[in-house]
Amino acid sequence: MDIKTIGIVIMVVALLFTVYMEVQKRTTFAKLEAYLREGDLEKYLEVLDRPLTSVLYPKYNVLFMRLNAFLALDDADRTAALLSEMGGLKMNEEQKLALAAKAFAFYVEVEDEPHARQALEYLEARGDEGPARANRRTYEIFLKHSFAYIDEMERALSGMSGLEEALQCQMLAVQYENKGDEGRSKSYRERAERLMDAAIAK
C-alpha cells in the first residue's frame, strides 16, 4: 500500500470516527433530555455514569449534570461530596460562577452557613451586581435570621405576579417569622401557597 493510499485510509477512518462520536453525542443527549422530561433521574444518572459519556463530554459538564440530578433528588450527601470534588476541577470563570451559584443555593437550603458564606463571597466578588444583591439578601434572611428587607420587599410586591410573587411572599413569611410575628408570617405563607397552586394549575 503506497503512502497516498495510507493517507486516504487514515482520513476515512478519522472521518468515520468523528461521525460516530457526533452521533453518539446527540443520541446520549437525547436520552438525557427524555429521562429529564419523564422525571426518571435514576435512569438519567445511569446514562451519565456510562464510560462513553465521559468520553463524549468534558468532565465538568458531566459532573454538573450529575449535580443537577442530585439536587433534584434532594440527596444532600452526594451533592455535598460532588461539590467538593468539583471544587478541585480546572474551570473557566463562567464555570466557576455557575458552580458557585449552585453551591450557594444548596448550602443555604441545608443551612451550612460557612460554606454558603464562602460561595456568596465569590459571587459578590466575581458575579453580576443584581444577582449578588439577591444572594446576599437570601443569605441574611435564611442564615442570619434578618428581617431588615421587609419594607423593601413589600413595596416591590405590587409589581409582581405568579411565581415571582409567590417567592417574594415566601421570603416575607420567613422574615416575619424571624421577627416573631407569627400572624403576618402565616398570612404570607398561605398567600405564597395559593400563588404556587395557581401557577401549577395553569
C-alpha positions in Angstrom: 0.0 0.0 0.0 1.5 3.3 -1.1 1.7 6.4 1.1 -1.1 8.1 -0.7 -3.5 5.2 -0.2 -2.5 5.0 3.5 -3.2 8.7 3.9 -6.7 8.3 2.3 -7.4 5.3 4.6 -6.4 7.3 7.7 -8.6 10.3 6.6 -11.6 8.0 6.0 -11.1 6.3 9.4 -10.8 9.6 11.1 -13.9 10.9 9.4 -15.9 7.8 10.3 -14.8 8.1 13.9 -15.8 11.8 14.0 -19.2 11.0 12.6 -19.6 8.1 15.1 -18.7 10.3 18.1 -21.1 13.0 16.9 -24.0 10.6 16.5 -23.2 9.1 20.0 -23.1 12.6 21.5 -26.5 13.5 20.0 -28.0 10.2 21.0 -26.8 10.4 24.5 -28.0 14.0 24.9 -31.5 12.9 23.5 -31.6 10.2 26.1 -30.7 12.6 28.9 -33.4 15.0 27.8 -36.0 12.3 27.6 -35.3 11.0 31.1 -35.4 14.6 32.4 -38.8 15.1 30.8 -40.1 11.8 32.3 -38.6 12.7 35.7 -36.6 9.5 35.7 -33.5 10.8 37.4 -32.1 7.3 38.2 -32.0 6.4 34.5 -30.6 9.9 33.8 -27.7 9.1 36.3 -27.2 5.7 34.7 -26.5 7.4 31.3 -24.1 9.9 33.0 -22.3 7.0 34.6 -21.5 5.2 31.3 -17.8 5.3 30.4 -18.8 6.6 26.9 -20.5 9.7 28.3 -17.2 10.7 30.0 -15.5 10.4 26.6 -18.2 12.4 24.8 -18.4 15.3 27.2 -15.9 17.3 29.2 -15.6 16.2 32.9 -17.1 19.5 34.2 -20.2 19.1 32.0 -20.8 15.5 33.1 -20.3 16.4 36.8 -22.5 19.5 36.5 -25.3 17.4 35.0 -24.9 14.9 37.8 -25.0 17.7 40.3 -28.4 18.9 39.0 -29.7 15.4 39.4 -28.5 15.1 43.0 -30.1 18.5 43.8 -33.4 17.4 42.2 -33.3 14.2 44.2 -32.6 16.2 47.5 -29.6 13.9 48.0 -27.6 16.2 50.4 -24.8 13.7 51.0 -24.0 13.1 47.3 -24.5 16.8 46.5 -22.0 17.9 49.1 -19.4 15.3 48.0 -19.8 16.2 44.4 -19.4 20.0 45.1 -16.2 19.2 47.0 -14.9 17.1 44.1 -15.9 19.8 41.5 -14.1 22.5 43.5 -10.8 20.9 42.5 -11.5 21.0 38.8 -9.8 23.3 36.4 -12.6 25.7 35.3 -13.0 29.0 33.4 -14.7 32.0 35.1 -18.2 31.2 33.7 -18.0 27.6 35.0 -16.8 28.8 38.4 -19.7 31.2 38.7 -22.2 28.6 37.7 -20.8 26.2 40.3 -20.7 28.8 43.0 -24.4 29.7 42.3 -25.4 26.0 42.7 -23.3 25.6 45.8 -24.7 28.7 47.4 -28.3 27.6 46.9 -27.6 24.2 48.2 -25.7 25.4 51.3 -28.5 27.8 52.2 -31.0 25.0 51.9 -29.0 22.7 54.2 -28.2 25.7 56.5 -24.4 25.3 56.1 -23.6 28.9 56.9 -19.7 28.7 56.5 -19.9 27.2 53.0 -22.8 29.4 52.0 -20.8 32.5 53.0 -17.8 31.3 51.1 -19.8 30.8 47.9 -21.6 34.1 48.5 -18.3 36.0 48.8 -17.1 34.5 45.5 -20.4 35.5 43.8 -20.2 39.0 45.2 -16.6 39.5 44.1 -16.9 38.0 40.6 -20.6 37.9 39.6 -23.1 40.4 38.4 -24.3 43.0 40.9 -28.0 42.3 40.7 -27.9 38.5 41.5 -25.2 39.2 44.1 -27.5 41.5 46.0 -30.3 38.9 45.8 -28.0 36.3 47.1 -26.8 38.5 50.0 -30.5 39.1 50.9 -31.2 35.4 50.8 -28.2 34.7 53.0 -29.1 37.3 55.5 -32.8 36.2 55.7 -32.3 32.4 55.9 -29.0 32.0 57.7 -28.7 35.2 59.7 -32.4 35.4 60.5 -32.7 39.0 59.3 -36.0 40.9 58.8 -34.4 44.1 57.5 -35.8 43.7 54.0 -39.5 43.6 54.9 -40.3 47.2 53.8 -38.4 47.0 50.6 -39.9 43.6 49.6 -43.5 44.6 50.5 -43.1 47.7 48.3 -41.9 45.5 45.4 -44.9 43.1 45.7 -47.3 45.4 43.8 -45.3 44.9 40.6 -45.1 41.1 40.8 -47.3 38.2 39.9 -47.2 34.4 39.6 -44.2 32.5 40.8 -42.2 35.7 41.3 -44.9 37.0 43.7 -45.0 33.6 45.4 -41.3 33.6 46.1 -41.4 37.2 47.4 -44.3 36.2 49.8 -42.3 33.2 51.0 -39.3 35.4 51.7 -41.6 37.8 53.6 -43.1 34.9 55.6 -39.6 33.9 56.7 -38.7 37.4 57.7 -41.8 37.9 59.8 -41.1 34.5 61.4 -37.6 35.8 62.2 -39.2 38.9 63.6 -41.5 36.9 65.8 -44.7 38.0 64.1 -46.4 34.6 63.6 -49.6 36.1 62.3 -48.0 38.0 59.4 -45.7 35.1 58.7 -48.7 32.7 58.4 -50.6 35.2 56.1 -47.7 35.5 53.7 -47.0 31.8 53.7 -50.6 31.0 52.8 -50.6 33.6 50.1 -47.4 32.0 48.7 -49.1 28.6 48.7 -52.2 29.9 46.9 -50.0 31.5 44.2 -48.0 28.4 43.8 -51.1 26.3 43.4 -52.5 28.7 40.9 -49.2 28.6 38.9 -49.1 24.8 38.9 -52.8 24.6 37.8 -52.2 26.7 34.7 
